[in-house]
Amino acid sequence: MIRPRDIANAQLVAYNARDLGAFMALFDDDAWLEDLHTGQRRATGKTAILEIYRARFGDNPNLHCIVHATMDLGDYAIDHETVTGLADGSELNCIAIYEVRDGLICSVRFSRKA
């Protein structure tokens, strides 16, 4: 049985390698991304998610995500992450909540430090 943590870890490896194909293979066709602070969906559907990460990987050749802590509960893998290597020199500190069903990510909710 594939656990949500296994999928979250595989997603991290693909993200850090900027391997768009391997990264997107972990998402369900109807997956969505949401900003927890605003409740707004940043992307709905695999095609929209692909466009976000194609730009992110392309614009940030030194992109890297470090996971500081994890928690798992049922269908959820929760990570405290810091993303570095952004082209503008900034870092993103966030909590990412990955909802995984049938071995695929069906949603990711982000809470970023303001």
C-alpha positions in Angstrom: 0.0 0.0 0.0 1.3 3.4 -1.0 1.1 5.9 1.9 0.5 9.6 1.5 4.0 10.2 3.0 5.5 8.1 0.2 3.9 10.3 -2.4 4.9 13.5 -0.6 8.5 12.3 -0.4 8.5 11.4 -4.1 7.1 14.8 -4.9 9.9 16.4 -3.0 12.6 14.5 -4.9 11.0 15.4 -8.2 10.6 19.0 -7.2 14.3 19.3 -6.1 15.4 17.7 -9.4 13.1 20.1 -11.2 11.8 17.0 -13.0 8.5 18.2 -14.3 7.4 14.9 -15.7 8.1 12.9 -12.5 6.5 15.7 -10.4 3.3 15.9 -12.5 3.0 12.1 -12.6 2.1 12.3 -8.9 -1.0 14.5 -9.4 -4.5 13.4 -10.1 -6.1 14.9 -13.3 -8.5 16.9 -11.1 -6.0 18.0 -8.5 -6.1 21.5 -7.2 -3.8 24.0 -5.2 -5.2 26.3 -2.6 -3.9 29.2 -0.5 -5.2 28.6 3.0 -5.1 32.2 4.1 -7.4 33.4 1.3 -9.2 30.2 0.5 -8.5 30.9 -3.1 -7.6 28.1 -5.5 -4.4 28.9 -7.3 -4.9 26.2 -9.9 -7.6 23.6 -10.6 -6.7 20.6 -12.8 -3.4 19.0 -13.8 -3.0 21.3 -16.8 -3.2 24.5 -14.7 -0.8 23.0 -12.1 1.6 22.0 -14.9 1.8 25.6 -16.1 2.6 26.9 -12.6 5.4 24.5 -12.0 6.7 24.7 -15.6 7.3 28.4 -15.0 8.6 27.9 -11.4 11.2 25.3 -12.5 12.1 27.2 -15.7 12.5 30.6 -13.9 14.4 29.2 -10.9 17.3 26.9 -11.9 18.6 26.7 -8.3 15.2 25.9 -6.8 15.4 23.6 -3.7 12.9 22.6 -1.0 14.0 21.6 2.5 11.4 19.8 4.7 11.9 20.7 8.4 9.1 18.6 9.9 6.4 16.2 8.8 3.1 15.0 10.2 0.8 12.3 8.7 -2.8 11.7 9.4 -5.0 9.5 7.2 -5.0 10.7 3.6 -2.8 13.7 4.5 1.0 14.3 4.5 1.8 17.7 6.1 5.2 19.3 5.7 6.9 22.4 7.1 9.0 23.5 4.1 11.4 26.2 3.1 11.9 26.8 -0.6 15.2 28.4 -1.6 16.9 29.2 -4.9 14.3 31.6 -6.1 15.5 34.0 -8.8 14.8 37.1 -6.7 16.8 35.7 -3.8 13.9 35.3 -1.5 12.8 32.2 0.5 9.4 30.8 1.0 8.6 29.4 4.4 5.3 27.4 4.4 3.2 24.5 5.5 2.0 22.2 2.7 -0.9 19.8 3.3 -0.9 17.1 0.6 -4.1 15.2 0.3 -3.4 11.8 -1.4 -6.0 9.3 -2.6 -5.4 6.2 -4.7 -1.6 7.0 -4.8 -2.1 10.5 -6.3 -2.1 14.0 -4.9 -5.6 15.3 -5.2 -5.0 18.6 -3.4 -2.3 20.7 -1.9 -3.1 23.5 0.5 -0.4 26.0 1.3 0.0 28.4 4.3 2.8 30.8 3.7 4.5 32.9 6.3 3.6 36.6 5.7 
